[in-house]
Amino acid sequence: MTEPLRVLLADDQTLVRTGFRLILRSDGIDVVAEAANGTEAVEAVRRTRPDVVLMDVRMPEMDGLEATRRILTGARDNPRVIILTTFDLDRYVYAALSAGASGFLLKDVTPEHLTAAVRTVRTGDALLAPAITRRLVERFTRRGSDTAALHRDLASLTPRELEVLGLLARGLSNAELAARLHLAETTVKTHVARVLAKLGLRDRVQAVITAYETGLVSAGERAAAEQSTEQP
């Protein structure tokens, strides 16, 4: 029998935690702990070892960004972190994604999307809220002279893997990648897994950030690509 998915809720608003807890538990997801600030969240993660953490950005004592950094530093069996935010363009959200968070959700997320997101991010197979995440990356990515050094292993990717990474950054799902590249979806999954492994990335979110930070994909390229696909 499969063990239930274990989630930790970190938010300084009691009503938010209560609402999310009811939604998750009604769908068979186990809420193992709650935290009202980042300090409590870090301690609770160490104590309860959840699979996924729903992390608010702005909390007292220690904010969600610092808590995310501390939680994701260390052992490989760290949980996935989903950032909760009220605003869809928040500089702190991008910083949290850069720190290793696996995605983010707006606090007005529907119950169905919340539970689906928690289950999905556990696997690392899908990028949450891809359109908004791409906008965050485009707005807050800073390209400097040392950017290439951050991901110099990009050279280790094969031409096909570079192509896959570029398409990931444009928000394509595995099914869409398979159709675009005329490959089986299982083959696409293998390419994605190799890209993540070679670059030492946790999931597709970090792959998107890497593609923009290294200049593999630019905001202008994405806009042009989307416009072309919308033409009749």
N, C-alpha and C positions, 0 to 999 in steps of 0.2 A: 504494500500500500504506500502511495506517494505521500511524503510528509507535507503538511500544509506550508504555504509560503509564509515566511515570518517577516513582519514589517515593524519598523520603529517610526513613530511620528514625532517630529521636532518642530514646534510652533509655539510662540508665546501667547497665542489666542486660544483660550480654552474651547470656545465654540467651534473653531476650525478643527481642532483635534477631535472633539466629540463627533462632529459631522463625518469626518473622514473615517474615524474608527467604526462608526455604525455602517457606513457604506462598505468598507473592506470586510468586516466580519460577516455582513449579510451575504457576501460572495465567497465565503469560506476561506478568507485570508486572515491569518492570525496576527493581531497587533500585540507584540510582545512587550512593548514599553512605550512611554511617552516622555517627552522632554520639553521644558518651557524656555530653554536657552541652549546655546551651543555647548557650554560646559557640561550640562546634564546630558546632552546628546552624545558627546564623546564617551562619557563614563558609561552610559546605558548601552552603547554599542559594544564596548569591551565586556560588559556584564552579560548581555543577552545574545550577542552574535546574530543579529538579524540578517536576512537575505537582502532586504531593500530598506533604505532610509528615505523618508519623505522629509526634506529639510527646508525650512523657511529661511529666507535670506537675512532678514532684519530681525534680530533677537537681542535681548540684553545680555550683558556679561561677556558673551562671545558670540559673534554673528555666525550665520550659516556658512559663510565662505571659509573662515578660519576653522570651523568645526569640520567642514568637508576635507580640508587639507590634512588635518590631524587624523581623521578617520581613514583616509585613503593612503596614508603613509605607513608602510610596513608590510605585513604579511599579505600573501597573494589571495587569501580567502576573505579579504575585506568585502563588505557589502556593496551593492550598487547604490548610488545616491541620486535621487531625483530632487531637483531644486523646485521649491514652491515660490511663486512670486505673484504679486498683484499686477505688475506691469509687464507687457510683452517685449519691451525693449529696455532692459535694465543692465547697466554696465557690470553690476555685481554678478548677474547670471552668467555672463560670458566668462568672468574671472573664475567662477565656480566650475564651469565646464572645462576651463583650462586646467583647473586643479584636479580634474579627474571625475567630476560628476558625469553621470551617464545620460542626462537629459533634464528637461524641466517641464513643469506644468503651471498653467495659470490657476489661481485659487478658485476660479469659477468653473473649473472643469466639471463635466457631467459625470455622474456616478459610473456610467458605462466606460467612459474614457479613462477614468481614474483606475479602475480595477484592471482594465486592459493594459494600461501603461505600466502598472506595477508588475504584472505578469510578463510583459514583453521585455522590459529593461533587465529583468533577471537574467535573460539569456544573452543580452548584448547584440541581438540580431537586428534590431531596428532602431532607427533614429526617431526620437519623440518630437512631435511638433516640428517637422522638418522645415517648413516655410519660415517660421519665426526664428528657429535656430540659425538658419542661413543668414537672416537679416542681422541677427546679433553678431555673428562672425564677421560679416561684411562691415558692420559699423565700428566694431571695437578692435578688430585685428590691427596690430601695429607692426609694420614691416620695417626692420632696421637692418643695419649692416651685419648684425650677428644672427639674423633669422635663420640663414641656411645652416649655421652651425648647430642650431637646436635640433634639426632633423637631417643631418648630413647623410643618414642611412637611407634617405630617399633614393640615392643612387643604387641601392641594393635591389630595388624593384625592377622587375622585367617590364618591357614595354606594355604588355597586356595588363600587368598589375598597376602600372601608372594610369592606364586608361580607366581601369576599374575605380581607382581612387578618385580620379577626376569626376567620374559620373556619380560616385557616392556623394561628393561635395555638392552636386546639383540636386541632391535629394531623391535619387532614383532608388526604388526598392529592388530587392533581389529579382523579382519577377520582371520588372522594367529593365533591369540590367541584362537579364537573359534575352529579352526580346530585342534590345538595342544591339547586343553583341552577337546575336544568333548562337547562343550557347544554352546548354541545359542549366536549369536553376541550381542543380547540385554542383555543377562546375563553377558557377558564379560564387556559390557559398565557399567553395574551396579557395578561389582567388581572394575573396574578402578576408578569409581567415589567415591566409598567407601575408596579406598586406598588414593586417593588425599585428601578426607575430613578428614580422621583419622590422616594423617600426616601433615595437614595444608599446602598442596602444591598447587601451582597455576595451574600446568599442567603437562603433561607427561615429559617434559624436566627436571623439578625439580625432578620428580620421578626417572628418570635415574641417575641423580647426587646422589640422596639419596641412591640408590641401590649400587653404587660404593663406596660412602663415608663410608657407614656402613659395607662394606665388604660382603654384600649379594651376590654380583656378582663381580668377578675379571676379569681382562683383560685376564688372562690365560684361565679361564673358557669359556669366549666368543669365543676366538680364537679356542679352541678345539671344541666347539659346532658348529661353522661355518664350520670347516674342516670336521666334521662328516657329516654335511648336504650336503657337496659337493661331498662326495664319491658316486660312481655309485651304 
